[in-house]
Amino acid sequence: MPTVAIEGYKFRFCSSDIHEPPHVLHGEHVAKIWLVPISIEFNHGYNQPELNRILRLARQNQERLLEIWNDYFNQ
């Protein structure tokens, strides 16, 4: 499972999610963040300020995360 570390947060790609739109799963708690457009599918355990930070990091690194997604799934 590819993992991208950004400012102390780990964004993971799960191989079983190939049939879903590009997204990342983040951290010890779990937040599923769609990459196009950047939005929250679900959040289990993050408070709002921390979730806002994760979303900001996803937006700032969207191109990089999508590139890794596409390389991993050969799209």
GROMACS elastic network, one bead per residue, 0.5 to 0.9 nm:
[ bonds ]
;  ai    aj funct       b0    kb
    1    12     6  0.67018   500
    1    13     6  0.58121   500
    1    14     6  0.56237   500
    1    15     6  0.65725   500
    2    11     6  0.83474   500
    2    12     6  0.57981   500
    2    13     6  0.55096   500
    2    14     6  0.75356   500
    2    15     6  0.87556   500
    2    68     6  0.83345   500
    2    69     6  0.87660   500
    2    72     6  0.77832   500
    3    10     6  0.62239   500
    3    11     6  0.55287   500
    3    13     6  0.65413   500
    4     9     6  0.81417   500
    4    10     6  0.55893   500
    4    11     6  0.50641   500
    4    12     6  0.64122   500
    4    13     6  0.86902   500
    4    65     6  0.80005   500
    4    68     6  0.87852   500
    5     8     6  0.61568   500
    5     9     6  0.54978   500
    5    11     6  0.62549   500
    5    12     6  0.87493   500
    6     9     6  0.52265   500
    6    10     6  0.63868   500
    6    11     6  0.75758   500
    6    57     6  0.73953   500
    6    61     6  0.85474   500
    7    10     6  0.84389   500
    7    57     6  0.82438   500
    9    26     6  0.70968   500
    9    27     6  0.63179   500
    9    54     6  0.78552   500
   10    25     6  0.82510   500
   10    26     6  0.56969   500
   10    27     6  0.54208   500
   10    28     6  0.86881   500
   11    24     6  0.56684   500
   11    25     6  0.56933   500
   11    27     6  0.67689   500
   11    58     6  0.88639   500
   11    65     6  0.85849   500
   12    23     6  0.88046   500
   12    24     6  0.54813   500
   12    25     6  0.51496   500
   12    26     6  0.61423   500
   12    27     6  0.80057   500
   13    16     6  0.88732   500
   13    17     6  0.78408   500
   13    22     6  0.88904   500
   13    23     6  0.73459   500
   13    24     6  0.54987   500
   13    25     6  0.65256   500
   13    68     6  0.89188   500
   13    69     6  0.71728   500
   13    72     6  0.85125   500
   14    17     6  0.56014   500
   14    18     6  0.77910   500
   14    24     6  0.80186   500
   14    25     6  0.79171   500
   15    18     6  0.59523   500
   15    72     6  0.84242   500
   15    73     6  0.78914   500
   16    19     6  0.78427   500
   17    20     6  0.54460   500
   17    21     6  0.81830   500
   17    22     6  0.84943   500
   17    23     6  0.86272   500
   18    21     6  0.77606   500
   18    22     6  0.81836   500
   18    73     6  0.67815   500
   19    22     6  0.89583   500
   20    23     6  0.79133   500
   21    34     6  0.71062   500
   21    35     6  0.78294   500
   21    36     6  0.76825   500
   22    33     6  0.87302   500
   22    34     6  0.60854   500
   22    35     6  0.55085   500
   22    36     6  0.68349   500
   22    65     6  0.88883   500
   22    66     6  0.70114   500
   22    69     6  0.67041   500
   22    70     6  0.83516   500
   23    32     6  0.67710   500
   23    33     6  0.53851   500
   23    36     6  0.78733   500
   23    38     6  0.86386   500
   23    65     6  0.85449   500
   23    66     6  0.83137   500
   23    69     6  0.80496   500
   24    31     6  0.81521   500
   24    32     6  0.58750   500
   24    33     6  0.54100   500
   24    34     6  0.66667   500
   24    35     6  0.73285   500
   24    58     6  0.87966   500
   24    65     6  0.81748   500
   24    69     6  0.87479   500
   25    30     6  0.63818   500
   25    31     6  0.57139   500
   25    33     6  0.64525   500
   26    29     6  0.71916   500
   26    30     6  0.55706   500
   26    31     6  0.54937   500
   26    32     6  0.67262   500
   26    33     6  0.78797   500
   26    54     6  0.82123   500
   27    30     6  0.58844   500
   27    31     6  0.76172   500
   28    45     6  0.87496   500
   29    43     6  0.80711   500
   29    44     6  0.60339   500
   29    45     6  0.52206   500
   29    46     6  0.65432   500
   30    42     6  0.79889   500
   30    43     6  0.59822   500
   30    44     6  0.51857   500
   30    45     6  0.66623   500
   30    46     6  0.76879   500
   31    40     6  0.71988   500
   31    41     6  0.74685   500
   31    42     6  0.55531   500
   31    44     6  0.60471   500
   31    45     6  0.79571   500
   31    46     6  0.75951   500
   31    51     6  0.80707   500
   31    54     6  0.88922   500
   32    39     6  0.86100   500
   32    40     6  0.60536   500
   32    41     6  0.53004   500
   32    42     6  0.53496   500
   32    43     6  0.65544   500
   32    44     6  0.89506   500
   33    38     6  0.66662   500
   33    39     6  0.56496   500
   33    41     6  0.58121   500
   33    42     6  0.74411   500
   33    43     6  0.86739   500
   33    54     6  0.87717   500
   33    55     6  0.75847   500
   33    58     6  0.79668   500
   34    37     6  0.64669   500
   34    38     6  0.53183   500
   34    39     6  0.52550   500
   34    40     6  0.61694   500
   34    41     6  0.65200   500
   35    39     6  0.70069   500
   35    58     6  0.74515   500
   35    59     6  0.80842   500
   35    62     6  0.65290   500
   35    65     6  0.78358   500
   35    66     6  0.70808   500
   36    39     6  0.76880   500
   36    62     6  0.84318   500
   36    66     6  0.87168   500
   38    55     6  0.72061   500
   38    58     6  0.71250   500
   38    59     6  0.64504   500
   38    62     6  0.79528   500
   39    55     6  0.74436   500
   40    43     6  0.71563   500
   40    55     6  0.80568   500
   43    46     6  0.65285   500
   43    47     6  0.89865   500
   43    51     6  0.81312   500
   46    49     6  0.81792   500
   46    50     6  0.60831   500
   46    51     6  0.57893   500
   47    50     6  0.55583   500
   47    51     6  0.61333   500
   47    52     6  0.86758   500
   48    52     6  0.60179   500
   48    53     6  0.86106   500
   49    52     6  0.50957   500
   49    53     6  0.63683   500
   49    54     6  0.88410   500
   50    53     6  0.50423   500
   50    54     6  0.63408   500
   50    55     6  0.87091   500
   51    54     6  0.50472   500
   51    55     6  0.62153   500
   51    56     6  0.85761   500
   52    55     6  0.51102   500
   52    56     6  0.61361   500
   52    57     6  0.86584   500
   53    56     6  0.50124   500
   53    57     6  0.62007   500
   53    58     6  0.85828   500
   54    57     6  0.51145   500
   54    58     6  0.61538   500
   54    59     6  0.86497   500
   55    59     6  0.61593   500
   55    60     6  0.85910   500
   56    59     6  0.51032   500
   56    60     6  0.61388   500
   56    61     6  0.85557   500
   57    60     6  0.50600   500
   57    61     6  0.60373   500
   57    62     6  0.81313   500
   58    61     6  0.51555   500
   58    62     6  0.54152   500
   58    65     6  0.77453   500
   59    62     6  0.50161   500
   59    63     6  0.83728   500
   60    63     6  0.80411   500
   60    64     6  0.88998   500
   61    64     6  0.53514   500
   61    65     6  0.60948   500
   61    66     6  0.85747   500
   62    65     6  0.51398   500
   62    66     6  0.60248   500
   62    67     6  0.84895   500
   63    66     6  0.52100   500
   63    67     6  0.61374   500
   63    68     6  0.87150   500
   64    67     6  0.50889   500
   64    68     6  0.63039   500
   64    69     6  0.86419   500
   65    68     6  0.51712   500
   65    69     6  0.61334   500
   65    70     6  0.86334   500
   66    70     6  0.60509   500
   66    71     6  0.84561   500
   67    70     6  0.51865   500
   67    71     6  0.60720   500
   67    72     6  0.84990   500
   68    71     6  0.50794   500
   68    72     6  0.59890   500
   68    73     6  0.85458   500
   69    72     6  0.51842   500
   69    73     6  0.61603   500
   69    74     6  0.82220   500
   69    75     6  0.82302   500
   70    73     6  0.52409   500
   70    74     6  0.55068   500
   71    75     6  0.65633   500
   72    75     6  0.79780   500
